[in-house]
Amino acid sequence: MNIINTIIKLLTFRLKKDEMLLFDNKIFIVGLIGTWIVGMGRYWDDPKAELLQHLGMGSVIYIFALALFIWLILLPFKIENWKYFTVLTFIALTSFPAIFYAIPVEKFYSIKTSNIINVWFLAIVALWRLALLFYFLKQFTQLKTWNIITVTLMPICLIISTLTILNLHHVVFNVMGGFREPTAHDATYMILMLLTGLSIVLTIPLLISYGMGIYYRRVKNVG
């Protein structure tokens, strides 16, 4: 496969299942390197970032963990040719849009403006990658739409909660007294907190929908 063409087709929602089945070590390595570079770019100008974040290793570990989670939650559906390597390669390739995070907007704008820009970057990248995951699962699994929505939202809820708990940008704030030491990531973190609350609310409905999806899938296969 032409690797660059494959990546462009994937990021523009034009890659088909038969092409996804052709993922090999070369395209995975390209995705892995891209993840590593984007991971370093995300924290290159952040003095509060940990060593692993500056080295881009946090992003590398993340794609392996996320791919494993997605692969595992789809296993009960018994999807044909459902392999961890395929999911991992896909997740690695979807790291490229995160290059927006590497733009040091705080170097050119005020903290207030930088917050707004970073929120837009967060929204664009998050929605883009969420749509890519939905597209990938729709193309590869051929499950019903409501099943795909469920298994798409489950890892997203987990990611949002984890990001908020870890507080990756080390935003210092006080709920009673307001923000202290403002940073360009304050607004982004507050949005993550709000989304975390929504994720918690959605947990039980998603688990119920997930269980029903597996049950009906097995009933259909038996029938």
N, C-alpha and C positions, 0 to 999 in steps of 0.2 A: 504494500500500500504506500501511496505517497503520504508521508506523515503529516506534513503541513496542511495538505488538502483535507486529510481526515479530521484534523483538529478544527479547521475552519467549518467543515460540514457539521461536526458535532456541536460547536458553539452557535451555529446558526440553525439548529434543529432540522438538519437534512440527512443525518446519518441513519441508515437503516440497520435492522437486526443482522442481516447477513454480513454487513460490513463490521459490525461490533464483534461478531464471532471471529473476525480475522485479527483482532488485537493480538500483538505479539510482544516479545521482550523489548524490541527496539522502540515501539511507540510508548510502552510503559516507562522505559528509561527517560524518554523525552518528557513525559508527564511528571515523572519524579523529579527531574532536574528543574522543570518549571515550577513545581511546588516548592522546592528548596529555595530557588531564587526569589519567588514571590514572598515566601516566608521571611527571608532576610530583609526584603524591601519594606515589608510591613512595619518593621521595628528599627530600621537602620538609624533613624533620627530620634528614637525614644530612649532617653537616658535612664529611665526607670525599668526598662525591659530586662528580663533575666537573660543569662548567657545563652541558654538553649533557644530563646526567642531571637536573639541577635544572630545566632548561627543558622536560623531557619529550620531547626530540628523539630520545633514544636509543630509546625505545619506538616512536616513529613510524618511524624507520629500520628497526627490527627487523621490523615487520609487512610492510614492502615486501620485505625480504630473505627472510623466511620464506615469504611467499606465492609469491615467484619460485621458490624451491627446490621447494615442493610442486607448483607448476604444471609445472615442468620434469620432475620425476621421474615424473609421470603422463602426460606427452606421448606416450611410446612406446606406451602402451596405447590411444591413439587414441579417447579418450572423446568422445562426441557433445556439442557445445556446451561443451567444456572451454576456458574463457577465464580469462586472468590476472585480469581485473577481478572476476570472480565469486569467485575464491579470495581475492583481496585484501580484498574487502568482508567475506567470511566471517571472515577472520583479524582484521580490525579490530573486528568486532562481538563476537568472543570475548575482547576485552581487558577488558570490563566486570567480570568476576569478580575481576580483579586489584586491585579497589578495597580488598580485604582487606589488601593490603600497605601501604596508606596509613594504617592504624590504628596510632598511635604507642604500642604496648603498653609500650615501655620507659619511658614517662612515668608509668605507673601501677604497674608491677610491677618486681621485681628483675631483674637480668640473667639469672639462672637461669630464672625463670618466663617472662620474655620470650622466651628461646630456645625453650622448649617451645611457647609459643603461636605463634611465628613458624614453627616446623616444621610445626605443624598447619595454619596458613594456607597454607604452601607445598604441603603434601600435598593439601589440599582444592582449591586453585586448579589445581594441576598435573593432578590426576586429572579434574577437571571439564573442563578444556580438552582434555585428551587424549581423553576420551569424546566431546566435541563434534566433534573432528577425525574420529574414527572414524565417528560418526554422519553427518557431512557427506559423507565419502567413500563410505559405504555407500549413502546416499540418491542421491548424484549420479552415481557411477560404475557402480553395479550390478556391480562386480567380485566375485569370490569372496572369502569371508571371509579366507582366508589371504593373499590379495593385499593386502587392505585393512590387515590387521594389519602386514604388511611395510612398506607405504608410510606407515603411521601412525608406526611406530617409528623409521623412518630420520631424519626431521627432528627427532624428539624426542631421539635420541641425539646429533645434531649440536648441538642447543640446549644440552643438559646439558654437553657437552664445552666448548662456547664459554663458557658462564657460569662454569665452573670456571677455565678458562684466563684469562679477563678478570678474575676475582675482583671482581665488580661492587661488592661492599660493602667492599672493601679490608680484609678481615679479616687481622689480623697474627697469625701463629702460628708456632710452632717445633716440628717433629715430635719432636725430641729433648728439648726442655725444657718442652713443654706450651705452653698459650696465654699470650700476653702481651697486655695491654690488652684484656680481654674486652669483647665487644660483644654486642648482642642478636641478631646474625646468625651467630655462631660455629657453632652447631649446624646451622643451615641450610647453611652452606658445607661443613661436614664431610659432610653427607648428599650434597651435590652431588659431592663428591670420590668417594664410594663409588659413586654412580650413574654417574660417569664411567668408573670401572673396568669396571662392568657393560656400559656402552655400547661400550667398546673390544672386549670379548669378543663382543658381539653383531654387530659390524660385518661380519665375513666371512659368518656364516650369513644375515644380512639381504641382503647383496649377492647371494648365491647364490639365495635365494628370489626376489629382485627380478628377476634375469635369467631364472629359470625362468618367472616369471609373465608376462613380456613374450613369451617364446618360445611358451608355450601359448596366449596370447591371439592371437598372429599366426597360429598353426596353426589355431586355431578359426575365425578370420576368413577364412582362405584356403579352409578346408574348407566 
